[in-house]
Amino acid sequence: MYRTWQQFLAFMGLFAVPGVLRVVGMEIFTSNEVEALNGTEVRLKCTFKSKHPVSHSSVAVSWNFRPLSQGAEESVFYYQETAYPPTEGRFKGHAVWSGDIMRQDASISLHEVPFTFNGTYTCQVRNLPDVHGINGEVTLRAVHKVSISDIGILAAAIGGTIAIVLVLLGLFMVYKYCNRHANTDMELQGSKLRETGELQERELQANIQQLWWTFLQSACQLHAPSKHEISVALCCVTKLHNFRVAFYCSQHKVHLCNHAV
């Protein structure tokens, strides 16, 4: 019976131990690869996640460097409560702290990057009692000219497409604006032309009517020598406004005037 319980506890331990390691293990996040233009500054980003509270005194950060060619590993930077930049070696005067422990950021920056900085950088973070976990690694390549990544190409393509759409939209809006104003100007010109035509037509009708009245008066006076006959002729002209009636007015003045409405 005792042996059976030992086997059972040992079997359960296979599940319990990995679970404990996962609880207390650190999670570290870094970029896989970073490019830097020769002689410029680059930031090696390293963030971490811990199950335990973070403080300046509990967190220790170590950065190490391994060159691409054969060579020993070198210390780049150390931080615990305060920054300890390198005092000797290739990174002296180049490595500076750019992280924030309280924000779980353990990043550093390298100034005036030369080609000798090409290699793999290891970020190791410990937050007691979290001392287990896989270190983060980032590969740095110093180049003469920064290459365009796939993300950069995609961003450029999207930006170019948006720019083209905005240009086409702007041209369409300008066309609509100009077309609307052109139509408005044409309508105004058409309205002015119509008003001018109507005014000229009214003036022409008034002139024709004036000439017509003058002619009718003259026609009646020729056939009416006496004042009575002239007044009757004018009566015919005034009431009927018709050349045919005015013509007969000389012969049947009184009859037409008395019966003309």
Beta strands, then each sheet from edge to edge (+ up, - down):
strand 1: 25-30
strand 2: 33-37
strand 3: 42-44
strand 4: 46-49
strand 5: 59-67
strand 6: 74-79
strand 7: 83-84
strand 8: 95-97
strand 9: 108-110
strand 10: 119-127
strand 11: 132-133
strand 12: 136-143
sheet 1: 4+ 1- 11-
sheet 2: 2+ 12+ 10- 5+ 6- 7+
sheet 3: 3+ 9- 8+
end
